[in-house]
Amino acid sequence: MSTTIRMSRLRSVGLAELRLFGRNRTALFSALAMPLILAAAISGAGVDESQGSAATIVVTSLLGYVLLAAVYYNLVTTYVSRREELVLKRLRAGELSDGEILTGIATPMVAVALAQMVVFVLVGAVLFGLPAPVNVFLLLGGALGGVVVFVLLAALSTEFTRTTESAQVTTLPVMLACLIGSMIYSALDDAPEVVVAVLRALPLTPVVDLMRLGWLGTTGTAAPAGFTEVFGEALVPAAILAAWIVVGLVTVRRRFRWEPRR
């Protein structure tokens, strides 16, 4: 599987996919309405400006949700749809590399996700006066690394997804594991170590950890660290995130299906 990417070709695929995305009223409603609905939920959550850490934890959790909904789930259905319509097969028969095809198709969903993240950060800053990030590099690294991981997971999930309708079932294990496990593991002080280790290894956990470390200097279970000290705290989640990316790249190259099963 060739992964060479040329920006001009990537832009062409991305713009074509963006036009298709613009014709999908359901996807458009989800992209435009979801930030407003969740922003309203944040404002009514009963967290005031005196609870800056709690508000930051809420906002970073929502950023994680964006990766699951706007990137992972939407992209699984898109990849499957393009495969079943033989779009992937036709694109691959041309000059485009495999990396250009997969990345170009993902571009609109990634752009929507990043825009939603910006909305949530702005809402949090306006409503709760969120503190300035302790280390903005970790915050951005967590968010961008999460995008890469969930694009790869979306490509991998198409292996088990025959139709766009079945995506509601095949994506459920990843969605539930990340929504529940990754959001609660840091609060499980008395849980067995093996349970904590499993939850910490989930694909969303290191993303949320890095964003919280970058913003607060802590994941919520220890005293905040400074700009330099927080890098030490970030080593484990960064290593887990990097491992997911490497495994995802290798597996996508070997297992991604470009044509429908017959």
C-alpha positions in Angstrom: 0.0 0.0 0.0 1.6 3.2 -1.1 1.4 6.1 1.4 3.1 8.8 -0.6 1.0 12.0 -0.4 1.1 15.0 -2.8 -0.7 18.0 -1.5 -2.3 18.9 -4.9 -3.9 15.4 -5.2 -4.9 15.4 -1.6 -6.6 18.7 -2.0 -8.5 17.4 -5.1 -9.8 14.4 -3.3 -10.7 16.4 -0.2 -12.6 19.0 -2.2 -14.6 16.3 -4.0 -15.4 14.7 -0.7 -16.4 18.0 0.8 -18.9 18.5 -2.0 -20.4 15.1 -1.3 -20.4 15.9 2.4 -22.3 19.2 1.7 -25.1 17.2 0.0 -25.6 15.0 3.0 -28.2 16.8 5.1 -27.9 14.4 8.1 -24.1 14.9 8.2 -24.5 18.6 7.9 -27.1 18.8 10.7 -24.8 16.8 12.9 -21.8 18.9 12.1 -23.6 22.2 12.6 -26.0 21.4 15.4 -24.0 19.1 17.6 -21.6 21.9 18.9 -24.6 24.1 19.7 -26.5 21.3 21.5 -23.4 20.3 23.5 -22.5 23.9 24.2 -25.9 24.4 25.7 -25.5 21.3 27.8 -22.2 22.7 29.1 -23.8 26.0 30.0 -26.5 24.2 31.9 -24.2 21.7 33.7 -24.0 23.8 36.8 -20.2 24.4 36.6 -19.2 28.0 37.4 -16.1 30.0 36.8 -14.8 29.1 40.3 -14.6 25.5 39.2 -12.0 26.0 36.4 -10.5 22.5 36.7 -13.9 20.8 36.6 -14.9 22.8 33.6 -11.7 22.0 31.8 -12.2 18.3 32.5 -15.7 18.6 31.0 -14.5 20.4 27.9 -11.6 18.0 27.3 -14.1 15.1 27.6 -16.3 16.7 24.9 -13.2 17.1 22.7 -12.8 13.4 23.1 -16.4 12.8 22.1 -15.9 14.9 19.0 -13.1 12.4 17.9 -15.5 9.5 18.3 -18.6 11.1 16.6 -17.2 13.5 14.0 -14.1 11.5 13.0 -14.5 7.8 13.9 -18.2 7.1 13.3 -18.7 9.4 10.3 -15.5 8.2 8.6 -16.4 4.5 9.0 -19.7 5.1 7.2 -18.0 7.2 4.6 -15.2 4.7 3.8 -17.8 1.9 3.6 -20.1 3.9 1.4 -17.2 4.8 -1.0 -16.0 1.1 -1.0 -19.5 -0.3 -1.8 -20.1 2.2 -4.5 -16.7 1.2 -6.0 -15.4 4.7 -5.6 -12.3 3.5 -3.8 -11.6 1.0 -6.6 -11.8 3.6 -9.3 -9.7 6.1 -7.4 -7.0 3.4 -6.8 -6.9 2.6 -10.5 -5.7 6.1 -11.2 -2.5 8.0 -10.2 -3.6 8.6 -6.6 -1.7 6.7 -3.9 -3.5 4.8 -1.2 -2.5 7.4 1.4 -3.9 10.2 -0.8 -7.2 8.5 -1.2 -7.7 7.6 2.5 -6.4 11.0 3.8 -8.4 13.0 1.2 -11.6 11.3 2.0 -11.0 11.9 5.7 -10.2 15.6 5.3 -13.8 17.0 5.6 -14.5 15.0 8.7 -11.2 16.1 10.3 -12.0 19.7 9.4 -15.4 19.5 11.0 -14.0 17.9 14.1 -11.3 20.5 14.5 -13.9 23.3 14.0 -16.1 21.7 16.7 -13.1 21.5 19.1 -12.5 25.2 18.6 -16.1 25.9 19.3 -16.0 24.0 22.6 -12.8 25.7 23.7 -14.3 29.1 23.0 -17.5 28.2 24.8 -15.6 27.0 27.8 -13.4 30.1 27.8 -16.4 32.5 27.5 -18.8 30.7 30.0 -16.3 29.5 32.5 -13.2 31.6 32.1 -11.0 28.5 31.6 -7.4 28.9 32.6 -4.7 29.3 30.0 -3.0 26.0 29.0 0.0 25.0 31.1 1.6 23.5 28.0 -0.1 24.2 24.7 2.1 21.8 22.8 0.8 18.9 24.7 -2.8 20.1 24.3 -2.4 20.4 20.5 -0.4 17.2 20.3 -3.1 15.2 22.1 -5.8 16.6 19.8 -3.9 16.1 16.6 -2.7 12.7 17.7 -6.2 11.7 18.5 -7.4 12.7 15.0 -4.7 10.4 13.4 -5.6 7.5 15.7 -9.3 7.6 15.0 -8.9 8.1 11.3 -6.9 4.8 11.4 -9.4 3.1 13.6 -12.1 4.1 11.2 -10.2 2.5 8.3 -9.7 -0.6 10.4 -13.3 -0.9 11.3 -14.4 -1.1 7.7 -12.9 -4.6 7.7 -15.8 -5.7 9.8 -18.5 -3.4 8.3 -20.3 -4.6 5.2 -22.8 -1.7 4.9 -23.2 1.8 6.2 -26.2 0.6 8.2 -24.2 -2.1 10.0 -21.7 0.6 11.1 -24.1 1.4 14.0 -23.3 -2.1 15.3 -19.6 -2.5 14.4 -18.5 0.8 15.8 -20.4 0.3 19.1 -17.6 -1.6 21.0 -15.1 1.2 20.3 -17.6 4.0 21.0 -18.8 2.4 24.3 -15.3 1.4 25.5 -13.9 4.9 24.9 -17.0 6.8 26.2 -17.1 4.9 29.4 -13.7 3.5 30.1 -11.6 6.5 29.0 -13.7 9.0 30.8 -13.9 7.2 34.2 -10.5 5.5 34.6 -8.7 8.4 36.3 -11.4 8.4 39.0 -11.0 4.8 39.8 -8.6 5.2 42.7 -9.5 1.8 44.3 -9.8 -0.2 41.1 -7.4 -3.2 40.6 -4.2 -2.2 38.7 -5.1 -4.5 35.8 -8.4 -2.7 35.3 -6.7 0.7 35.3 -4.0 -0.5 32.9 -6.6 -1.8 30.4 -8.6 1.4 30.6 -5.4 3.5 30.2 -4.5 1.6 27.1 -7.8 2.4 25.3 -7.2 4.6 22.2 -9.1 7.7 23.6 -7.5 7.6 27.1 -4.0 8.9 26.1 -5.6 11.6 24.0 -7.7 12.9 26.9 -4.8 12.6 29.3 -2.5 14.6 27.0 -5.1 17.3 26.5 -5.7 17.5 30.3 -2.0 17.6 31.1 -1.5 20.3 28.5 -4.3 22.4 29.9 -4.2 21.7 33.6 -0.8 20.2 34.2 -2.6 17.1 35.7 -5.1 14.5 34.7 -7.1 15.4 37.8 -5.6 12.9 40.1 -2.4 14.7 41.1 -1.1 18.2 41.9 -0.6 20.3 38.7 2.9 20.3 37.1 4.5 23.2 35.4 5.4 23.7 31.7 8.6 21.6 31.9 7.6 19.1 34.5 4.4 18.1 32.7 6.5 16.5 29.9 7.6 13.8 32.3 3.9 13.1 33.1 3.1 12.9 29.4 5.6 10.2 28.5 3.3 7.3 29.2 0.2 8.6 27.4 2.4 9.8 24.5 3.9 6.4 24.2 0.5 4.7 24.2 -0.8 7.1 21.6 2.3 6.5 19.4 1.8 2.8 19.7 -1.8 3.1 18.5 -0.6 5.1 15.5 2.1 2.7 14.6 -0.1 -0.4 15.0 -2.9 1.4 13.1 -0.7 2.3 10.1 0.8 -1.2 9.8 -2.6 -2.9 10.1 -4.4 -0.5 7.6 -1.7 -1.2 5.1 -2.2 -4.9 5.4 -5.9 -5.3 6.0 -7.8 -2.4 4.5 -10.4 -3.6 1.9 -10.7 -1.6 -1.3 -13.5 -3.6 -2.9 -16.8 -5.0 -1.6 -16.9 -8.6 -0.5 -18.5 -10.8 -3.1 
